[in-house]
């Protein structure tokens, strides 16, 4: 590591004994020159040890000294010292120390000094010391001449020395300084070591975390980060150490579930955290949530994730013994009230809360935020309250807590919407929170206080970074009265109270810390970017009950069995990996596979064929076994007599085919030797042909006893059946004529004297006719070659083949096979009578040919089919393929222009249209949402309208689908929404030509109430948000609403329920607020006695519906997908 010489002298290198030369480090050192040199402290004399120690060690309030020592080594006869010299041993912190000295430099032109432990052999096992040390080299005759360097290091058995390779250049040692004397005078110099052994309360001070074991050091394990799941890890650890929650999760019945059930996946995770010795992965859990890669790499909001997870677990717990436990643990109650000052009248509403959001900006601490939360607002002047029976009255409006839950989650509003920049920003202001606090002052006077409402800090979830880039970690206290621990993804360390509390208050850095570079934002900031974002407090009287240890006996019994099976499977895979060098893969093929295979070569070695009957037999076989052993094993698989089984080694030929090359006749040869001698395959596979025969002579006629035998494979092309399959193998002589095959084939096929055509299958792109008069030798036919035969068609058979649109010639069929591909067709819109299917088609087929094949399969008109490409990564539909006579299937499944999104090469979506595709291309599909019942029900609609048409052309679709009468048509209203609010109403005659596919369009029947609105009535636009108006629901339906003069909100609420169509508990959970543009960030929540009409001051005022956005994203700074849990 590099360091800056505080005296302004030459820079040096701090390292172990082995020198490290890294020139780039010098660029990272910033030298700060003060404006006023006189303000710098004067370097003391080297003999003034106390002053020198204060001078060389900067003050660090985070460090505590355990022991310190000052030791001086009098170095004499500098030039005569050994290359590697040691000073006297001295003691500090219960361990011996000494200075290691290289007088002529450690492979450099500088004197090198290091501090190392002084044990004669090795230090005790697990020994370590955290040491801050400084080395001062000074002239014993003039202690004002000196130079020094200081560093700190965690000394261990592995890193037993640390110091300065370039302490000072050798050429400077003997040269006189400005004081007229050199540093080393008469070969003499003194070296004083200032050594401080520091306390290490966390056990990780200056730790490099190499081979760090969280379980061993802390008793706990962390969670692996999948990409950007640190926020998830922090929340999961906080919930895991809420032991009563963990116990409740364990009691959810999951015996008959698989890991797609989120409750079982969470049980599994908690069990592994409880029993594992290593960091636990969260993959199974996120899979159960239905998360994909885009979810894994999108950082989300802890508060929203916690809400959704709690909601899901609450659903899973229904009907079980722990059905209401989450409510008891995490749910408190607030009371919103309005009380008249001068008359006896009050309005109150009690609501549940799972967490409390507290303002940070402008407040010093938790107490200030709570006081702000329950602060009363006076309603007077123009803002008087309308009390039924009393008219307008001065009133007090506020919120008070009826109760707090046993586990209190506080979300500090570190992220706020800035009206100046119209963007979310992080608030890094200093904000304190206590280790304990009394919540009683924030409770309603009517609340039962017989039991203490004191709370103790259990967890601090920290966000480090800014809005767009950051990291989450957590400080948690697992045991009552125990210590805090830091849970940072897969690493767990002990933590001090200062690290847990003070360091996470935010605010400015302490003096001397200015200009710290944040590792996530890479920006220099004067404010701490790491600060508490979520606090977990436990009610003091319930701590023992909440944190009662969870034993193994309380875990679901089936969990341990499942995990044991998983461990066994992993162990088996590990064993297989370890034994992999002892085995190789044997791929065997016989006439059985050859006869079932249609295509090139003997079989499809890549297994793309997909037909199990033609796939090679694959077995894992020990390399040291003999060919005899392999022969017996393969005979068993092929149900043959081992005596009649003969093995042939198969090799890759230069023409990219795999053919039998030579018999494996040496039975005592090992499988590994046979594979290496073959030398024909580049992979680790041994490919063999398994031949079952009695004798060579049974297979062929003998013409010349002196001519060598060779084996040839025969394939038969049947143009009527349109098949090309293996038929058999037989032996011929090299000098036999090719024509001698013909009578053999005629006899085998029982063709009589019908004419036969022969082709040699040289390689997929080379299928050549054979000359009957040539000998096999001249035709260069050898072992393993394939000859294809077909019967010459009669005129009648030829007409039949033409009618079937089959290929008459084997060579043409080979070319067809070369371009053959399997395409999976999926219905673009799921329907009960439509299903996925796979067709084998030629890449050279035209669009119309493909449509015809698909039409035949579906029994529909091919002209009424439309195809759409498929996104290769997500499986989603991309774009419809335009029909063109020249378009081939190859072009249909290939990107026709450069794009980062790849389309699938083997799948297409299909649609069955109500009209021909040609007619459809003159029209436009308009997508919109019809609202048949307020906003409670949404019906997605597609209307096919002329490209030059208007919105009126969609009305017949609405009438047909929803049975709308002609009388109701004039009341149909279309409006466009943008960012969750109504953008504009659109008349029936609005042209659809310019409307984009992404336009959010709604259609509804104008309510009779709106049609009957009087002159005194007002129309207000309504939208949906969650907690803050800036967090607009991503999929909430905006609407218009009639506001009546003089109507109190309790009656308005009844009409709102009718207008929205939302019923029961979902409606009861909605909080209504007036959102005014001038105070957009501070909505005015409406009580039953409020008169909305009187509170509206501007035509731009909005009615806000504050409720949970279950379908969208309303958190801060997230560009990824919404949080969802299946």
N, C-alpha and C positions, 0 to 999 in steps of 0.2 A: 504493500500500500504506500502511496505517496503522502508526504506531509510537508507543511510549510515551516521553515525555520523562523521561529518567532523573533530572532535577533536580526533578521534581514540578511543573514549569511547564506551560503550556498544551499540549495535544496538537496535533500538526501532521500534515500529509499529506505522504507521501513519494511522489513521482511524477515523470513527465516534465514538460516545459514546459507542455503542454496540461493545464489544471486538470481534476481529476476530483472531483466532489462526490458523495459517497455516505454519507448520514447513518447508514445501518445499520451501517457499520463501527465506529462508536463504541461500539455495544453489545457488540462482540466483545472489547474491550480490558479486560483484568482489571488493576485497580490493587491491588497488594499493599501493605498498610501494615504495616511491621514493628512488633513489640511494643516493641522498644527502639531509639528513634531514635538513641541515642548510638553504636550499633554501626555505623551507616552511615558510609562514608568521607566526609571533608570535601572539598568541591569546592575544588580548588587555584586559585591565581591564574591568570588567562589567560596571563600572561607565563611561567609555569612550564610550558613546552611538554611536557617529558618526563612530568611528573606528570599534566598534562591528558590526554595521549594514553592513559596507563594508565587514567585515570578514565573516559573516554568509550567506550573499546573493551573490551567484556567479553572475558575470556580464552576462547579456543576452541581446544582442543588439536588439532582436526581441520584447522585452517587453518595454512598456512605462508606467511610473508611473503617476497615476492620483492624488493620495494623499497618504501621509504616516504619521504614528504616532508612538511615542514611549511611552509606558505606563508601570510604575512599580507598582507592587502589593506587599506590605510589609506583608508577612505572618508571624503571630505570634501564639504561642501555637499550634504548629503543631499537637501534639497528641490529643488535645481536639477538633479539628475541626470536623465538621460533615462529614459523609461519602461522601456526595456530596456537595461541597462548590463552591460558585461563588465569583469571585473577583469584584472590583468596575467596573462600566460601564464607557467606554470611547468612544470617537467618532473618526471615520476615514472615509473619503469618503462620508460624509453625512449620515452615518448609525451608530447606537450604537453597541459596541462590549464589550465582557467580557470574562474572562478566567474561564473555568469549571475545577474544581480540585477534584481529588479523592485521599486524603492523604494516604489512606491505600490500594489503588489500585482498579482498575475497574475489579474485578474478576481475579486478578493476583497479583504476589508478587512484583509489581513495582508501583511507584507513577505515576499517570495518569493525563495529562494536555491536555486540548482541547481549541480551540478558537471557540466561538459561537456568533451569533448575540445577541444584548442586548435588543431587543424589548420585552416589557412586555407580549404581546400576540403573534400574528403571524405578520410577516413582511407584507408590502403592497403586493397586488396581483402582480404577475409577477416580484417580486423583486429578484435581484441577484447581487452578487458582486464577482469579480475575485480577489482573495486575495493571496498575497505572505506573509508568516508570519514566524517569528522565536521566540521561547520561550527560554529565558536564565534564568537558576536557579543559584543564586549566594549567597555567604556568605556576609551579610551586613557588617561584621567586617573586611573581607579580600576579596575585589572584584576580586582578582586574582584567587580565587577558584570558578570555575563556570563550568557548563555544559550546552549545548544547543542542540536544534534540530530545523530544519526548513522544511517547506513544502509549497505547494500551493494548492489552492482548489477553485472551483466555488461554492460559498455559495448560496443556494436557499431555498425556503420554505421546500422542501423535504429533502435537505441535509444541515441542519442548523448549524451543528458543525463538526469540523474536527481537528484531533490532534494526540496525541501520547499516546497509552495505556501503552506501556513499555518505559516511559520516562527515568526512572532510577530505578534500583533495590532498594527496601526498605532497605536492609541490608547495602548498601553503604552510605546511607544518614548520619548516625550518626558516621560513622567510620572516624578516622582522616586520612587526605590525606598526601602526602609526605611533605606538608608544615606544618604539625603538627596540623592542625585544620580540623574539619569535614565540610561538605557542609552545613548541618543544625546544627547550634550551638545555644544551649540554646533554643531549640524549635523554632528558628527564622531563616527565609530565605527570600530572595527577588526573585520575578519573574518579569522579564522585558519582555514585549511583543513588538516586532518590527512588525508592521503591514503596509503593502503596499497594497492599492487598485489600481489595474492595469487597464489601458484603454483596452477596448475590441472592436476594430474597426470592427471585423468580426462578433461579436455576438456569437461566438462559442469557445472562449478561455476556455480551460480546460473543455469543455462540454462533458458529457457522452452520449449524443444523445439519452437518453431514452425519448420517447414521443416527439421527435423533429419533428416539422412540417415545412417542407421546404416552403410550400406555404405561411404560416402565417409569417415566418421570412424573406422570400426573395421575395415573389410574384411569384416564379417559382417552377416547379416540375421537378423531375428527371425521369429517365428511369430504369426499373427493369432489373437486370442482369439475363439472362436465364442460365448462366453457365460460359461461357467465352466470353460474348458479350460486354465487356466494351469498346472495340475498336469501335464497331458499335454504342454504346450509345454516345460516344464522338463525332463521326462524325455527327450523327443525330442531336445532340444539336447544333453543329456548323452550320449545314445547316438550321435548324429551325430558328435560330436567324439571318440568312441572309434573312431578311424579304422579299426582292424582289424575292428570290428563292421560299420561302414559298407561296407567292402570285401566282407565276407562276404554281406551283404544283396544287394549288387549281383550276386553270383554265383548267386543263386537263379534258375533258368530261368523266365522269365515272358513270353517272346515271344508265346505264343499265348493269354495271359490278358487279361482286361479289368480295369477298376479295382475290380471287386467282389472281386478277389484282394488280400488285405491285404499280401502280400509286394510285389506290383507297386505298390500305392499307397504303401508305405513307400519303395520305390526312387524313385518319382516325387518324393516329398517331399524325400528326401536330395539328389536331383539338383538340385532347385530351390534348396535351401539352398546348394548348391555353386556354382550359376551365376546365380542371380537377383540383381537389384539392389534389389529391394523385398521387404518382408515377405511371407512365404509363407503361404498358407491351408492349413488342415488338413481342409477339408471332404471332399475325396476320400478321405482316410485314414479319417476317422470313418464315412463311408458304407460303406467296405469292412469296417469293424468291425461293421456292422449297427446303428450307433447312430442313435437318433431324437432329437427335440427334447428329450425328458425326460432323455436321457443327456448332451446337450450342456450343459444347465443344472444338472446335478447334479455338485457337486465330489466327487471320489473320492480314494482313497488311492494315492499314488505307488507304494508298495511292492507293493500288490496288482496295480496296472496293469503294473508292470515284470515281475512274475512271469508274468502271463497273456500279455503280449506276447512274452517270451522263450520260453515254452512253445509259442506259435504259430509263431514263427520257427524254433524247433528242429524242429518238425514239417515246415515247408516246406523245410528244408535236408536232410532225410533223402534218401539216394540221390544227393546231389550231392557235389562235391569239398570242400565245407565242412561236411560232415555233423557232425563232432565239434568244430567250432571253438568253438561257444558254450560247450561244456563246458570246453575249455581256457582260455577267456577268463574265464569268470564262476563256475566251480564249484570249490569247495574241499572239504576233507574234515575232519570232526570224529570223534573217537573217544570214545565214552561207556564208562567203565570202572568196575568195582568190584574193589578189591584187598584181600584179607584181610590183616590186620596180623600175626597170629600164625602163620598157616599159609601154605604156598605154594599159593594159589588166587586166580585172577582171572577176571573176565568182561569181555569187550570187544565193542563193536559199532561199526563204522565206517559213517558216513553222509555223503552229499553235502549241500552247502548252496550256495545261489545268493546269499544275502546273510546278514548277521549282524545280529541285533537286540541293541542294547546298552542297558542301563539308564542313565537320566540322573539320576533323583531319588536324592539321597544320594551322588552321586559328583562329583568335581571335574573330571575330564578323561577322555580316551580311555583312558589307561593304567589308571586306576582301574577303569573299566568292563570292560576286558579281563581284569584280574586277578580281578574279581568273577565273570566268565564262567567262568573256568577254576579258580575256587576249589574246593578239596576239601571234602567234607562227611564228617564222621566218623559212622559208623553204629555206635552202641553202646547200652548199656542196653536199653530196650524196643525200640529200633530196630535191633537187631543183624541182621546179614545171614546168611541161611541158605545155607551153602556145601555143595553136594552132597558127601557123604562126610566132611564135617567138622562138620556141624551149625551151630548159631548161632555166628557169629564177629564180632568187631570188625573193621570194614572202612573203607576210604577210598573214597568215591564222587565222581566228577567227570567233567568234559569237558575234553579237550585237543584242540588243532588238529593234524591230521596234515599239512595243507597249506593254503595260501591261494592263491586264483586270481590271475591276472595283473591283472585288474581287480576290485578289491575294493569291493563295495557295502556300506556300513555304514548301517543304519537306526537312528537315535537314537530311543528310546522317549519321544518328547515327548507322547504321548497314552497315558494310563494309566487303568485302571478304579479308581475310588475306592470302596472298600467302605463308607465313611461316607455317601456320597451316592448310592451305587449308580448311578453314571453315569460316563461317560468325561470326563476333564478334561485340559487341556493343561498340561504342565510347562514353565514358563518359567525354571527355575533356571539359574544361571550354569554353563556347561559348556564346557571348553576342548578344542580339538583342534589338533594341530600341523600344520605344513606338511610335515613329514617325520617318520616314526616307524619303529622297527625292530620287526617282528612276530616276530622269532626267540624272544623270551622266552615267547611264548604257544604255541610249537610243542612237539610231543612230542619227547623226547630222541632218539628213533629217526629223526626227520626229517632228510633230507639237508640239510646246511648248507654244502655246497661253493659254493653261489651265495648271494649276499646276499638276505636277506628284508626289506630296507628298502623302504619305500613312500613315495611322494611324492603330495601332494594334487593332484588333477586337477579336482575339482568339489565345490561346496557347493550343495545344493538347499535353499532356505530357505522356511519357512512363516511368514507374517506374519498375525497375527490370533489368533482363539481357535478353539474346537472347532467352532462353528457358522457362523462367517464368517471368511474369510481369503483369502489370496492366495499363490501360489507364484511364485518366480523363482529363477534359478540363477546362480552364479558359476562360470565354467569357464575352464580354461587350454588353449586349442586347440593350442598348439605347445610342444614341449619347450623349457624355459628361457625361455618367453615370459611375457607378462603375463596376468593374469586379466581377464576381461570379464564384465559383468553382462548376462544375457539375461532381460529382463523383457517377455514376450510379444513385441510387434512392435518393441520398442526395444532396441538393443544399445549399451552404453557401456563405456568403459574403466573398470577398477576398481583400487583400491589394495589392498595386502595387508591394511590395517586394515579396509577395507570388507568384504573377503572373509572374514577370520578374526575379528578382535576384535568387529566389530559384530554378528556372528552367534553369539556365545557365549551370548547371553541374559543373564539376571540383572537387577540393578537398573540404572536409569539413573545416569549420572555426575552429580555435583553440578551444579546449574544446569539439569538436564534434567528434573527432577521434574515430574510432572503432564502428560506428553505425551499428547495425545489420539490414539488409534489410529484410522487412517482407515477401517478395516474394521469394528471393533467399536463405534466411537464412544464408547468408555469411557476415562475417565482411569485410567491405571495407572502404578504405580511400577516395574513390571518391563517389560523389553523383550518385546514380543509377537512380534518378528521374531527367529528363531533357526534354526540349522541343523537340518534334519530328516533329510537323507540326505547322506552323504559318499561321494565317489568317489576312491579311491586307486589309483595304478598302481605295480606293482612296478618298482623303480628300474632293475633290469637289463633290463627289457622295455619301458621307455618308448619308446625309439627305434623298436622293432618295432611297438608298439601305435599310436603317433602318426605313423607314416610317412605322408607326404602321399598323398592319393588323387587321381590325375590323371584328366583327362577320358577318357583311353584306357581306364581301368579301369571306366568306367560302361557299362551295357548299351547297345549301339548302337541298339536299337529305342526306347530312352527318348527320345533326342534327336529321333528322327523323329516320335514321338508328340507330343512337346511342341511341335515345330515346326508340326505340323498344328493343334494347339490354338491356338498363337499366330496362325496364319493365319486360323483361324476367328474368333478374338477381333478380329483386325484388320479382317476383313470386317464383323463386326457394328459395330465402331467406325465404320468408313467409312459404313456404312448409317445409323448414328445421325447422323453429321455431315451426310450428304446428305439426311437426312429432310426438312428444310425445302424441298428442291428437288423432292420427289416427293409424290404423293398416292396413295391406294389407290383403284383403280377396281374396282367390283363390277358385273359385267355379268350380265344374265339374258336368255334368249331363250325361244322357244316350247319348246325342248328341255327346259329345266329346269321350265317351267310345266307341261308335260304329265306330268312325273315326280313333281311335288309333290302331296302330299295334305295339306290343311290350309288355313289362312287365307292371304289375300293371294296374290301371284303365286308367291313362294317364301318359305322361312323364312330371313330375313336374319340371324337370330342363329345359324344353323347348328346349332340344337338338334335338328333333324330327324335328323341323322346319316346321311342318304342322300347319297352323293357325286353321284349322277345328278341330284339336285334342288338341289344347293348352287350358289349364285352363283359365277361365275368371278371370281377375285380376282387382279389383277395390279398391280404397282407401276409407276407411270407418271410420267414427268417432267412437272412442271407447265407448263413453257414450250413443250411440244409442242402441235401444233395438233389440232383435232378431226379433220382429215383423217388425221393420223398415227394417232390413236386408232382411227379407223374401219378403217384398213388392218390394224392390229394385231389388233383384235377379229375381223375377217373371217378372219384367219389361224387364230385359235384356234377359231372356229366352222366352219372349212372352208367358207367361203362366198365368192362373188364380191363383191369390194368395191363394185362398181357397184350391186349389189342390196341392200347393207346400208344401213339407215337407223337412226340413233341417236336415242333419246329420253332426255331428262333426266327422272330420277325424283326425286320429292320426298316428304317426310313430310307427310301430311295431318293436319288437326286430330283426325281420328278414329283416329289412330295406325296408319294404313296407309301403305304406300309404293307409289305408283302413277306411271305415266308421265304427265308434265305437258305437255311441249312438245318438238317435234323440235329437234335440234341441226343447224340448216341452214347456219350460217355456218362453212364449212370452215376458214377462216383464223383463226378465234377460238382462243385458247389454252385448254387444258384447265382451267387455274386460273381464267380468266375465266368459262368456262362453269359451273364449280362455284360461284363466288361469285354469279353472276347467278341461279342456281337458287334459292339462299337457302332451300331447303326442308329441308336436312339440317343437323343440329347437329354432326355429326362431320366429320372430315377426308376422309371417303370421298366419291367421286363415283359415284353409282349411275346406271346407264344400262340402258335396254331396247334390245336389239339386234333390230331387225326386219329380216327378209329377205323382200322382195317385189319384184314387177315393176312393178305400178302399183296405185294406189288402187282404180280402177274394177273391177279383177278380183275384188275381195273382196266386193262388195255390189251389190244391185240399186238402180238410181237411180229415185227417185220424183219428187223435186223438184230440178231442177238448181240452184235458187237457195238451197237449204238447205245449211248447212255440214256437212262430214263430221266424224265423230268415231270413235275406235277403242274397241271394247268387247271384253272378254275373256269367254269362255264356259267354264264348268266343268260337268262332268257328274257327277251323283250316281247311282250304281248301287246300289240297295238290296239286290240279290241278292249282288253281289260285296262289298258294304259298302265302296265306295270313292268318294272325292270328288276328282277330279283335273282338271287343266286339259285343255281339249280343243283350243281354237284361239282366234284373235282375228279379228275382222272389222270392216269399216267400215260404219257406218250414217249416215243423215241425221238431223238434229235433229228434223225434223218427221215422220219415219216413226212409224208406230204400233208399239207394243211387240209387237202380235200378228204383225207382219210377220216377226218373228224365228222364229216357230213353223215355217212351211214350210221355212225355211232349215235349221233344226235337224233336221226330219223327213227332209229329203233327205240331209243329212250322215250321220245315224245309220241311214238306210234303215229308218225306222219306219213308212213308209206314212203313213196319216192318224191314227195313234195320238195320243191326247191328251197334251199336254205342259204341265207346271207350270214357272213361272219365278219365281226369287227374286233379289232384289238383295242382294249381300254388301256391306253398308255398313261394318260392323266386326264383330269376333268376337262381340260380344254383341248385334248387331242384324242379323238376317237377315229381310228383309221380302218377302212375296209381291208380285208385280208385277201391275198391272191391264193386261190386253191392249189395252183400248180407248184407253188413254192414249198420248199421243205421248212420245217419249223426252225431249223438251224439258220437258213438264209433269212427267214422272217424275224430272226433274233428273239425268238420266244424262249424264255427260261423259266426256272422254278418260280412259282407264285404268280405268273402272268394271268391276266383275266381276258377271256375271249367271250364276246357277247354274240349270241345267235338269235335269229328271228326267221320265221317262215315267210316266204314270199307270198304276198296276198293275192287271192283270186280277185276277179273284177267285182264279185258280189261282196267279198270281205272288204275290199277297198272302199266301196260305196258306204258300207256300214261304218267304217272308221271315219270317213268324211262327215257322215251324219252326226257322229258323236263328237266331232271336232277334236279328234285325237291325232297324234302324230303317227304317220305311216312308217316312218323310218327311225331306227334306233338312234342314229346320230342326231336327228332333230330332238328326240326325247332326251338325250344326254344334255343337249344345250338347254332344254327346258329345265332339267334338274339343276343345272348350273345356276340358273336364275331363280330357282324355287326358294320361297321364303314362307315362313309361317306368320300370319298376321292375326292378332287377337282383336276381334271386333266387340266393342262394348256399347250398350245403349247409352246415348248421351243423357237421356232423362230416364231414370229408373221406372220401369213399369213391370207389373206382375207377369205379363205374358211375354216379356222380352228378356233375353239372357245373353251372357257372354258366350262367344264361340270362337273357334280357331279354324281358319282355312289355309290350305297350302296354295299359294298363288305365285305366278311368275312375276318377277320384277319388271318385265317388259310389257305386262298387260296395260292396256289403256284404262282410263278412268271408267269408260263405259263397260269394258270387260270385267273390271272389278265389281261394278254395280250389278252386272248380270249374274256373276257368281254369288254375290251376297243375296241378291233377289231370289235366286233359286233356293238358297238355303232357308231364307225366311218366308218364301212363298209370297212375295210382294212384287209389285212392279219396279223394275230397276230404275225407271225414270223418276220415281218418287223417293229415292234414297239420297241422303246427303251425308258426307263424311267430314270429320273434324280431326285435326291433329291432336296429339297427346303430349303434354309436357313430360319429358323424360324423368325429371327430378320429383315432381309432385303428383303426377298422374292426373292432373287437372286438364280440362279441355283448353285448347289454345285458340286456333282460328279455323273457320270453315274453309274447306278446300274448294276453290273455284273449278267448275267443270270445264274441261277443254279436251277436245278430241285427241290432241297431241300429248296430253299429260299421261305419264306412265306411273305405275305403282311406285317405282323407285323414286320418282320426283315427289310423289304424294307423301312419302315418309322421310324426306330429306329436307333440311333447311335450304331454302332457295336463295337466301341472302344471309349476310353475316349477322349473327345475333349471339348474345351470351346465353340465351335460353335454348337448350337443345330439345328437339322433339324426338319422341320414341320412334325407333326404326322398325318396330314389330307390333305396333298397336294403333288402332284408329277407333274413334267414336262413330256411331252411325245413328241416323234419325230416319224414321219413316214419316214422310211428309203427307199432308192432305192434298197436295197439288204437285205437279211436276217441278223438278228443280229449275228448269228453264223459266217457268212462270214465277217461281219464288224469287229469282234473282232480280225481278222487276219491282220487288217489294222490300219493305224494311220491317224488321222485328222491333217493336217498341215494348220495352219492359217497364212495368209500373206496378205499384202496390195499391190494391183496392181495400178500402176500410169499410166493411159492411156494418160494423157495430162499434161506433166511436173510434177509439184507437186500440181497443183491447184485442182485436182480432185483425190480422193482416193476411191478405190473400195476394200472393205473387201472381202476376198476370203477364202473358205475352200476347200482344196483338199484332197481326200481320196487316200492315197498311201500305198503300202505295208510297213510294219514295217521295212523291210530290204531294202527298196527302196532308191531312191535318189531324188534330186530336179527336175530332168528331168521328174519324174512321175507326177509332177504338171502341166506340159506344156499342155497335152490334156485338162485339165480343163480350162486353160486360152484360148486355141484355141476355145473351144466350147462356152464359155461364152462371149468372146469378139470378136469372128470371126477373129482370127489371122491366117494368111496364113502360110503355111509350110516354105515359103521363109523368113518370118520374125523371125522364131523360133531361128536361131543362134544369133540374136541380143538381145534376152531376157537376161537380167542381173538380178541376185539376189544379194542383199546385206543386211547385218545385221546392225542395228543401235543400239547404246547404248548411253544413256544420251544425246539424240538429235543430235549425230554426227555419221558419218559412221564408223562402227567398222571394217568390212572387207567385201570384195566381195567373193561370193561363186560360184564355177563352177557348171555346170549342174549335174555333177557326184557326188556332195557333198552328203554324206549319211545323211538321216534324222533320223537315229536311236538315235543319241545322242542329237537331238534338243529338247529343252524344250518348254512347252506351252507358257512361258512368253517371249520367244525370239521375238524381233521386227524384222520381216522379210519383205523386200520389193522386188517387181519385177517390172522392167520397160524395155522399149525398148531403147537400147542405141541410143542416138541422132545421126543423120547423121553428125552433126557438129563435134561430138567427134570422129566418125569413120574416118572422113576426116582430122583430126588434123595433122598438119605438124610437122617437127622436131623442129621448133622454137616455137611452141605453148606449153603452159603449162596447166596442169590440176590442178585445185584447188578445195578443198572440201568446201562446203558451209553449214552453219547452221543458226538457228534462235535464237535470244535472244531479251530481252526487257531491254533497257537502259544500262545494264551491261552484259558483256559476261558471267558472272557467273550465270545470270538468264536466263538459256536456256529454250526455249519453251518445255513444257512437251510433246506436240504432234506435233511439227514441223517436217516436212519431210526434212532430209538432202539430198544433191545432189552434183554431180560433175559438174564442169563447165570449159569450154575451155577459157583460157586467151591468147589473141593474142598480139603479140609483136607490140609495137608502137601505140596501139589503145587507144584513149582517152575514158574516162569513159562514156561520153555522148553516145557514140556508143556502148560501152559495156553494158550500161543500156538497150538499145534496144534489144540486144541479150539475156540479162537476162530475159526480159519480155517474150520473145518467149520460152526460156528454162523453165521457171517456169510455164507459162500458166496463171499467175496472171494478171488480166486486170483492167483498170479503176482506181478508187480511192484507192482500197486496195493496188495496186502496187505503186501508187504515195505516199502513206504514209510510204513506206519502206525506211529506211535510210541504205545505204550500207557502210560497214566498213571493213578495213583490220585488222584482229586480229592476232597478232604475239605472239608466245609463250613467248618471252622475255618480252613483255609488254601486257600480257593478259588482265589486268584490264583497260588498256587505249587503246581502239580501235582507229584506224585512220580512220575517216570518209572521204568518197571519194567524191570529187567534179567533175563536168563534165570534167574539163581539166586534171584531174589526169590520169596517165597511170598506171593501176594496175600492168601490167607486170614488169615495172621498180621498183615498190615499193615492190614487193615480194623479200624477201631475203633468205627464207628457204623453204624447201619442206613441212614443218609442218605449214606454214602460212595458215590461214583459211579466207574465205570470210563470213562475218557476215551480216545477214539481221536483222536490228533493227526495230522491230515493235511490236505492242500490241499483247500479247498472250491472245487471247479471250477464249481459251479452256483449259488453264492449269494453273499451279501454278509456279510462278517464284519469289515469295517473299522470305524473309529471315526467316529462323528458323521455318518453319511450316511443321508439319508432318501430318496435317489433310487434308481434302478434299479441292479441289479448290473452290475459291469464285465463286458463280454463282447466277444469278438473272434471273428467268424465264421471 
